[in-house]
Amino acid sequence: MAKHTTKMICPKCGAEMNHHADKLVDPVRPEDLRQVNPALGGIVEETHCCPSCGAVESRRAG
């Protein structure tokens, strides 16, 4: 599973966010099919939490 090598920056306060969890999501749009992990049958989405302000954000892995 591909992971981002760059840390996610909080859009609210600018602090470096902590990687919290990975979630498998179903493709919704036709263009999402290119990002499906065939071994898992979905798209891996990373969830991040800001230790400074508590904001939660996500992005697709890879």
PDB file as gemmi writes it, atoms N, CA and C in Angstrom:
CRYST1    1.000    1.000    1.000  90.00  90.00  90.00 P 1                      
ATOM      1  N   MET A   1       0.843  -1.159   0.000  1.00  0.00           N  
ATOM      2  CA  MET A   1       0.000   0.000   0.000  1.00  0.00           C  
ATOM      3  C   MET A   1       0.897   1.233   0.000  1.00  0.00           C  
ATOM      4  N   ALA A   2       0.654   2.124  -0.926  1.00  0.00           N  
ATOM      5  CA  ALA A   2       1.472   3.334  -1.047  1.00  0.00           C  
ATOM      6  C   ALA A   2       1.089   4.342   0.032  1.00  0.00           C  
ATOM      7  N   LYS A   3       2.082   4.956   0.595  1.00  0.00           N  
ATOM      8  CA  LYS A   3       1.882   5.984   1.613  1.00  0.00           C  
ATOM      9  C   LYS A   3       2.503   7.281   1.119  1.00  0.00           C  
ATOM     10  N   HIS A   4       1.966   8.402   1.568  1.00  0.00           N  
ATOM     11  CA  HIS A   4       2.581   9.687   1.270  1.00  0.00           C  
ATOM     12  C   HIS A   4       3.874   9.804   2.072  1.00  0.00           C  
ATOM     13  N   THR A   5       4.885  10.378   1.475  1.00  0.00           N  
ATOM     14  CA  THR A   5       6.145  10.576   2.195  1.00  0.00           C  
ATOM     15  C   THR A   5       6.193  11.941   2.862  1.00  0.00           C  
ATOM     16  N   THR A   6       5.257  12.811   2.522  1.00  0.00           N  
ATOM     17  CA  THR A   6       5.212  14.139   3.135  1.00  0.00           C  
ATOM     18  C   THR A   6       4.158  14.168   4.236  1.00  0.00           C  
ATOM     19  N   LYS A   7       4.463  14.891   5.295  1.00  0.00           N  
ATOM     20  CA  LYS A   7       3.511  15.041   6.388  1.00  0.00           C  
ATOM     21  C   LYS A   7       2.377  15.968   5.947  1.00  0.00           C  
ATOM     22  N   MET A   8       1.202  15.715   6.463  1.00  0.00           N  
ATOM     23  CA  MET A   8       0.070  16.576   6.168  1.00  0.00           C  
ATOM     24  C   MET A   8       0.120  17.778   7.113  1.00  0.00           C  
ATOM     25  N   ILE A   9      -0.112  18.959   6.579  1.00  0.00           N  
ATOM     26  CA  ILE A   9      -0.105  20.194   7.360  1.00  0.00           C  
ATOM     27  C   ILE A   9      -1.559  20.611   7.613  1.00  0.00           C  
ATOM     28  N   CYS A  10      -1.853  20.960   8.838  1.00  0.00           N  
ATOM     29  CA  CYS A  10      -3.207  21.359   9.220  1.00  0.00           C  
ATOM     30  C   CYS A  10      -3.615  22.626   8.469  1.00  0.00           C  
ATOM     31  N   PRO A  11      -4.744  22.585   7.768  1.00  0.00           N  
ATOM     32  CA  PRO A  11      -5.189  23.768   7.040  1.00  0.00           C  
ATOM     33  C   PRO A  11      -5.733  24.870   7.960  1.00  0.00           C  
ATOM     34  N   LYS A  12      -6.016  24.530   9.229  1.00  0.00           N  
ATOM     35  CA  LYS A  12      -6.569  25.512  10.162  1.00  0.00           C  
ATOM     36  C   LYS A  12      -5.501  26.271  10.936  1.00  0.00           C  
ATOM     37  N   CYS A  13      -4.436  25.551  11.387  1.00  0.00           N  
ATOM     38  CA  CYS A  13      -3.440  26.227  12.228  1.00  0.00           C  
ATOM     39  C   CYS A  13      -2.007  26.108  11.711  1.00  0.00           C  
ATOM     40  N   GLY A  14      -1.774  25.261  10.688  1.00  0.00           N  
ATOM     41  CA  GLY A  14      -0.449  25.134  10.105  1.00  0.00           C  
ATOM     42  C   GLY A  14       0.483  24.154  10.794  1.00  0.00           C  
ATOM     43  N   ALA A  15       0.009  23.451  11.814  1.00  0.00           N  
ATOM     44  CA  ALA A  15       0.844  22.473  12.524  1.00  0.00           C  
ATOM     45  C   ALA A  15       0.953  21.181  11.710  1.00  0.00           C  
ATOM     46  N   GLU A  16       1.998  20.402  11.979  1.00  0.00           N  
ATOM     47  CA  GLU A  16       2.169  19.097  11.337  1.00  0.00           C  
ATOM     48  C   GLU A  16       1.175  18.126  11.956  1.00  0.00           C  
ATOM     49  N   MET A  17       0.409  17.447  11.124  1.00  0.00           N  
ATOM     50  CA  MET A  17      -0.626  16.537  11.606  1.00  0.00           C  
ATOM     51  C   MET A  17      -0.063  15.134  11.825  1.00  0.00           C  
ATOM     52  N   ASN A  18      -0.701  14.383  12.705  1.00  0.00           N  
ATOM     53  CA  ASN A  18      -0.330  12.999  12.993  1.00  0.00           C  
ATOM     54  C   ASN A  18      -1.190  12.052  12.168  1.00  0.00           C  
ATOM     55  N   HIS A  19      -0.548  11.035  11.580  1.00  0.00           N  
ATOM     56  CA  HIS A  19      -1.303  10.004  10.868  1.00  0.00           C  
ATOM     57  C   HIS A  19      -2.046   9.185  11.910  1.00  0.00           C  
ATOM     58  N   HIS A  20      -3.353   9.106  11.767  1.00  0.00           N  
ATOM     59  CA  HIS A  20      -4.175   8.462  12.782  1.00  0.00           C  
ATOM     60  C   HIS A  20      -4.653   7.080  12.355  1.00  0.00           C  
ATOM     61  N   ALA A  21      -5.141   6.949  11.114  1.00  0.00           N  
ATOM     62  CA  ALA A  21      -5.707   5.670  10.680  1.00  0.00           C  
ATOM     63  C   ALA A  21      -5.801   5.618   9.167  1.00  0.00           C  
ATOM     64  N   ASP A  22      -5.990   4.417   8.656  1.00  0.00           N  
ATOM     65  CA  ASP A  22      -6.272   4.199   7.236  1.00  0.00           C  
ATOM     66  C   ASP A  22      -7.674   3.621   7.133  1.00  0.00           C  
ATOM     67  N   LYS A  23      -8.382   4.029   6.080  1.00  0.00           N  
ATOM     68  CA  LYS A  23      -9.751   3.580   5.884  1.00  0.00           C  
ATOM     69  C   LYS A  23      -9.911   3.137   4.435  1.00  0.00           C  
ATOM     70  N   LEU A  24     -10.625   2.067   4.216  1.00  0.00           N  
ATOM     71  CA  LEU A  24     -10.908   1.586   2.873  1.00  0.00           C  
ATOM     72  C   LEU A  24     -12.252   2.156   2.437  1.00  0.00           C  
ATOM     73  N   VAL A  25     -12.260   2.885   1.321  1.00  0.00           N  
ATOM     74  CA  VAL A  25     -13.495   3.481   0.811  1.00  0.00           C  
ATOM     75  C   VAL A  25     -13.796   2.913  -0.572  1.00  0.00           C  
ATOM     76  N   ASP A  26     -15.073   2.840  -0.892  1.00  0.00           N  
ATOM     77  CA  ASP A  26     -15.507   2.351  -2.197  1.00  0.00           C  
ATOM     78  C   ASP A  26     -15.362   3.448  -3.242  1.00  0.00           C  
ATOM     79  N   PRO A  27     -14.995   3.079  -4.482  1.00  0.00           N  
ATOM     80  CA  PRO A  27     -14.948   4.074  -5.550  1.00  0.00           C  
ATOM     81  C   PRO A  27     -16.366   4.537  -5.874  1.00  0.00           C  
ATOM     82  N   VAL A  28     -16.539   5.847  -6.052  1.00  0.00           N  
ATOM     83  CA  VAL A  28     -17.855   6.401  -6.326  1.00  0.00           C  
ATOM     84  C   VAL A  28     -17.952   6.866  -7.776  1.00  0.00           C  
ATOM     85  N   ARG A  29     -16.895   7.510  -8.243  1.00  0.00           N  
ATOM     86  CA  ARG A  29     -16.893   8.056  -9.607  1.00  0.00           C  
ATOM     87  C   ARG A  29     -16.106   7.121 -10.530  1.00  0.00           C  
ATOM     88  N   PRO A  30     -16.382   7.150 -11.821  1.00  0.00           N  
ATOM     89  CA  PRO A  30     -15.641   6.292 -12.760  1.00  0.00           C  
ATOM     90  C   PRO A  30     -14.132   6.520 -12.701  1.00  0.00           C  
ATOM     91  N   GLU A  31     -13.679   7.763 -12.505  1.00  0.00           N  
ATOM     92  CA  GLU A  31     -12.241   8.044 -12.447  1.00  0.00           C  
ATOM     93  C   GLU A  31     -11.590   7.483 -11.171  1.00  0.00           C  
ATOM     94  N   ASP A  32     -12.390   7.148 -10.169  1.00  0.00           N  
ATOM     95  CA  ASP A  32     -11.866   6.544  -8.937  1.00  0.00           C  
ATOM     96  C   ASP A  32     -11.350   5.128  -9.171  1.00  0.00           C  
ATOM     97  N   LEU A  33     -11.821   4.480 -10.218  1.00  0.00           N  
ATOM     98  CA  LEU A  33     -11.433   3.091 -10.472  1.00  0.00           C  
ATOM     99  C   LEU A  33      -9.939   2.944 -10.699  1.00  0.00           C  
ATOM    100  N   ARG A  34      -9.262   3.994 -11.155  1.00  0.00           N  
ATOM    101  CA  ARG A  34      -7.812   3.946 -11.366  1.00  0.00           C  
ATOM    102  C   ARG A  34      -7.050   3.849 -10.047  1.00  0.00           C  
ATOM    103  N   GLN A  35      -7.651   4.291  -8.949  1.00  0.00           N  
ATOM    104  CA  GLN A  35      -6.977   4.319  -7.655  1.00  0.00           C  
ATOM    105  C   GLN A  35      -7.311   3.120  -6.768  1.00  0.00           C  
ATOM    106  N   VAL A  36      -8.146   2.223  -7.251  1.00  0.00           N  
ATOM    107  CA  VAL A  36      -8.549   1.070  -6.445  1.00  0.00           C  
ATOM    108  C   VAL A  36      -7.359   0.143  -6.224  1.00  0.00           C  
ATOM    109  N   ASN A  37      -7.172  -0.252  -4.977  1.00  0.00           N  
ATOM    110  CA  ASN A  37      -6.157  -1.246  -4.635  1.00  0.00           C  
ATOM    111  C   ASN A  37      -6.783  -2.606  -4.917  1.00  0.00           C  
ATOM    112  N   PRO A  38      -6.286  -3.335  -5.929  1.00  0.00           N  
ATOM    113  CA  PRO A  38      -6.931  -4.595  -6.302  1.00  0.00           C  
ATOM    114  C   PRO A  38      -6.918  -5.650  -5.198  1.00  0.00           C  
ATOM    115  N   ALA A  39      -5.915  -5.639  -4.356  1.00  0.00           N  
ATOM    116  CA  ALA A  39      -5.843  -6.618  -3.266  1.00  0.00           C  
ATOM    117  C   ALA A  39      -6.896  -6.339  -2.195  1.00  0.00           C  
ATOM    118  N   LEU A  40      -7.267  -5.067  -2.049  1.00  0.00           N  
ATOM    119  CA  LEU A  40      -8.218  -4.683  -1.006  1.00  0.00           C  
ATOM    120  C   LEU A  40      -9.619  -4.428  -1.545  1.00  0.00           C  
ATOM    121  N   GLY A  41      -9.734  -4.153  -2.846  1.00  0.00           N  
ATOM    122  CA  GLY A  41     -11.040  -3.911  -3.452  1.00  0.00           C  
ATOM    123  C   GLY A  41     -11.603  -2.530  -3.191  1.00  0.00           C  
ATOM    124  N   GLY A  42     -10.760  -1.576  -2.871  1.00  0.00           N  
ATOM    125  CA  GLY A  42     -11.220  -0.209  -2.630  1.00  0.00           C  
ATOM    126  C   GLY A  42     -10.065   0.761  -2.650  1.00  0.00           C  
ATOM    127  N   ILE A  43     -10.322   1.982  -2.234  1.00  0.00           N  
ATOM    128  CA  ILE A  43      -9.329   3.048  -2.200  1.00  0.00           C  
ATOM    129  C   ILE A  43      -8.934   3.288  -0.750  1.00  0.00           C  
ATOM    130  N   VAL A  44      -7.631   3.335  -0.484  1.00  0.00           N  
ATOM    131  CA  VAL A  44      -7.152   3.569   0.871  1.00  0.00           C  
ATOM    132  C   VAL A  44      -7.089   5.082   1.120  1.00  0.00           C  
ATOM    133  N   GLU A  45      -7.720   5.512   2.187  1.00  0.00           N  
ATOM    134  CA  GLU A  45      -7.727   6.924   2.562  1.00  0.00           C  
ATOM    135  C   GLU A  45      -7.059   7.070   3.933  1.00  0.00           C  
ATOM    136  N   GLU A  46      -6.106   7.990   4.033  1.00  0.00           N  
ATOM    137  CA  GLU A  46      -5.410   8.258   5.292  1.00  0.00           C  
ATOM    138  C   GLU A  46      -6.171   9.322   6.081  1.00  0.00           C  
ATOM    139  N   THR A  47      -6.313   9.108   7.386  1.00  0.00           N  
ATOM    140  CA  THR A  47      -6.936  10.094   8.265  1.00  0.00           C  
ATOM    141  C   THR A  47      -5.856  10.669   9.168  1.00  0.00           C  
ATOM    142  N   HIS A  48      -5.836  11.992   9.302  1.00  0.00           N  
ATOM    143  CA  HIS A  48      -4.830  12.686  10.099  1.00  0.00           C  
ATOM    144  C   HIS A  48      -5.527  13.576  11.121  1.00  0.00           C  
ATOM    145  N   CYS A  49      -4.887  13.723  12.283  1.00  0.00           N  
ATOM    146  CA  CYS A  49      -5.413  14.554  13.361  1.00  0.00           C  
ATOM    147  C   CYS A  49      -4.353  15.576  13.765  1.00  0.00           C  
ATOM    148  N   CYS A  50      -4.780  16.800  13.993  1.00  0.00           N  
ATOM    149  CA  CYS A  50      -3.858  17.860  14.393  1.00  0.00           C  
ATOM    150  C   CYS A  50      -3.684  17.855  15.913  1.00  0.00           C  
ATOM    151  N   PRO A  51      -2.441  17.717  16.384  1.00  0.00           N  
ATOM    152  CA  PRO A  51      -2.210  17.711  17.828  1.00  0.00           C  
ATOM    153  C   PRO A  51      -2.364  19.096  18.452  1.00  0.00           C  
ATOM    154  N   SER A  52      -2.378  20.107  17.617  1.00  0.00           N  
ATOM    155  CA  SER A  52      -2.453  21.481  18.119  1.00  0.00           C  
ATOM    156  C   SER A  52      -3.896  21.964  18.311  1.00  0.00           C  
ATOM    157  N   CYS A  53      -4.704  21.828  17.249  1.00  0.00           N  
ATOM    158  CA  CYS A  53      -6.065  22.364  17.339  1.00  0.00           C  
ATOM    159  C   CYS A  53      -7.162  21.292  17.295  1.00  0.00           C  
ATOM    160  N   GLY A  54      -6.776  20.037  17.021  1.00  0.00           N  
ATOM    161  CA  GLY A  54      -7.736  18.945  17.023  1.00  0.00           C  
ATOM    162  C   GLY A  54      -8.471  18.725  15.714  1.00  0.00           C  
ATOM    163  N   ALA A  55      -8.126  19.458  14.677  1.00  0.00           N  
ATOM    164  CA  ALA A  55      -8.782  19.284  13.376  1.00  0.00           C  
ATOM    165  C   ALA A  55      -8.484  17.901  12.816  1.00  0.00           C  
ATOM    166  N   VAL A  56      -9.417  17.370  12.050  1.00  0.00           N  
ATOM    167  CA  VAL A  56      -9.261  16.064  11.403  1.00  0.00           C  
ATOM    168  C   VAL A  56      -9.400  16.262   9.905  1.00  0.00           C  
ATOM    169  N   GLU A  57      -8.451  15.712   9.148  1.00  0.00           N  
ATOM    170  CA  GLU A  57      -8.473  15.802   7.691  1.00  0.00           C  
ATOM    171  C   GLU A  57      -8.123  14.442   7.117  1.00  0.00           C  
ATOM    172  N   SER A  58      -8.451  14.221   5.847  1.00  0.00           N  
ATOM    173  CA  SER A  58      -8.076  12.970   5.201  1.00  0.00           C  
ATOM    174  C   SER A  58      -7.588  13.229   3.789  1.00  0.00           C  
ATOM    175  N   ARG A  59      -6.860  12.247   3.267  1.00  0.00           N  
ATOM    176  CA  ARG A  59      -6.393  12.283   1.884  1.00  0.00           C  
ATOM    177  C   ARG A  59      -6.228  10.851   1.410  1.00  0.00           C  
ATOM    178  N   ARG A  60      -6.285  10.693   0.118  1.00  0.00           N  
ATOM    179  CA  ARG A  60      -6.101   9.358  -0.449  1.00  0.00           C  
ATOM    180  C   ARG A  60      -4.643   8.961  -0.385  1.00  0.00           C  
ATOM    181  N   ALA A  61      -4.391   7.727  -0.029  1.00  0.00           N  
ATOM    182  CA  ALA A  61      -3.014   7.215   0.050  1.00  0.00           C  
ATOM    183  C   ALA A  61      -2.441   7.135  -1.349  1.00  0.00           C  
ATOM    184  N   GLY A  62      -1.142   7.343  -1.418  1.00  0.00           N  
ATOM    185  CA  GLY A  62      -0.465   7.148  -2.679  1.00  0.00           C  
ATOM    186  C   GLY A  62      -0.048   8.378  -3.313  1.00  0.00           C  
TER     187      GLY A  62                                                      
END                                                                             
